Amino acid sequence: MSALSKIFRPKTAVPLATNLVAIGAATLYIRSHLIFNHEEAEARMDEIEGTLRGHIGLIENSLERLELETGSKKQDAKGGLKS
């Protein structure tokens, strides 16, 4: 008998088909979880980016206020402020 006739016998074809269906189903299941996790991670990164941009804006505003307050004072030769 040829190899193909051995594969397509009901004794071997049913377990083979079952394995292929199980592998395909597991692949689709895992893929859906990966897509979901990827979207969740992107949403978290966007939220973190917004938070960081907000904090950077607050820091820049504070720095500008400090520069305006100390801008009228004279600086010494090293760039430090004199009281």
JOZITA-V846847 format. One record per residue. RES is the residue in three letters. PHI is phi in degrees with one decimal (999 if undefined). PSI is psi in whole degrees, -180 to 180 (999 if undefined). D_LAST is the distance of its C-alpha to the last C-alpha in Angstrom with 2 decimals. Layout:
BEGIN
((RES	PHI	PSI	D_LAST) (RES	PHI	PSI	D_LAST))
END
This chain:
BEGIN
((MET	999	149	101.19) (SER	-82.5	168	98.28) (ALA	-66.1	-36	94.69) (LEU	-66.4	-38	94.12) (SER	-68.7	-29	97.01) (LYS	-71.5	-36	95.59) (ILE	-70.7	-40	92.19) (PHE	-88.4	10	93.67) (ARG	-70.3	147	95.91) (PRO	-58.6	-28	95.02) (LYS	-65.9	-32	94.45) (THR	-107.7	-24	91.52) (ALA	-71.1	-38	90.53) (VAL	-65.5	-50	89.47) (PRO	-63.1	-36	86.98) (LEU	-63.7	-47	85.72) (ALA	-64.9	-40	85.18) (THR	-62.1	-44	83.54) (ASN	-62.9	-43	81.09) (LEU	-65.1	-41	80.24) (VAL	-65.4	-41	79.69) (ALA	-64.5	-42	77.51) (ILE	-64.6	-43	75.37) (GLY	-63.0	-43	75.01) (ALA	-65.6	-42	74.10) (ALA	-64.0	-38	71.54) (THR	-62.7	-46	70.00) (LEU	-65.1	-39	69.66) (TYR	-64.0	-47	68.27) (ILE	-66.5	-38	65.61) (ARG	-61.7	-43	64.76) (SER	-64.2	-38	64.19) (HIS	-67.9	-39	61.85) (LEU	-63.7	-42	59.91) (ILE	-63.5	-45	59.54) (PHE	-61.1	-47	58.40) (ASN	-64.1	-36	55.83) (HIS	-64.2	-44	54.55) (GLU	-64.4	-40	54.07) (GLU	-63.8	-42	52.31) (ALA	-64.9	-41	49.94) (GLU	-62.5	-41	49.16) (ALA	-63.8	-41	48.43) (ARG	-64.9	-41	46.07) (MET	-65.1	-39	44.26) (ASP	-63.3	-41	43.92) (GLU	-65.5	-42	42.47) (ILE	-65.0	-40	39.97) (GLU	-61.8	-43	39.03) (GLY	-62.7	-41	38.43) (THR	-63.4	-45	36.30) (LEU	-63.7	-42	34.17) (ARG	-62.1	-39	33.81) (GLY	-64.0	-44	32.71) (HIS	-67.0	-39	30.07) (ILE	-62.5	-40	28.83) (GLY	-61.7	-42	28.66) (LEU	-63.7	-41	26.60) (ILE	-65.1	-42	24.15) (GLU	-63.6	-41	23.94) (ASN	-63.5	-43	23.37) (SER	-63.8	-41	20.53) (LEU	-63.3	-42	18.94) (GLU	-63.2	-42	19.43) (ARG	-63.2	-42	17.86) (LEU	-64.7	-40	14.70) (GLU	-65.5	-37	14.69) (LEU	-67.8	-39	15.26) (GLU	-66.0	-42	12.44) (THR	-93.7	-5	9.80) (GLY	-66.1	-28	12.01) (SER	-79.9	-17	10.88) (LYS	-80.4	153	7.34) (LYS	-83.2	150	8.04) (GLN	-104.1	146	9.07) (ASP	-83.0	-174	9.96) (ALA	-64.6	-30	13.72) (LYS	-86.1	-1	14.13) (GLY	95.2	-2	12.81) (GLY	-80.9	168	9.78) (LEU	-93.3	142	6.44) (LYS	-97.2	140	3.77) (SER	-84.1	999	0.00))
END
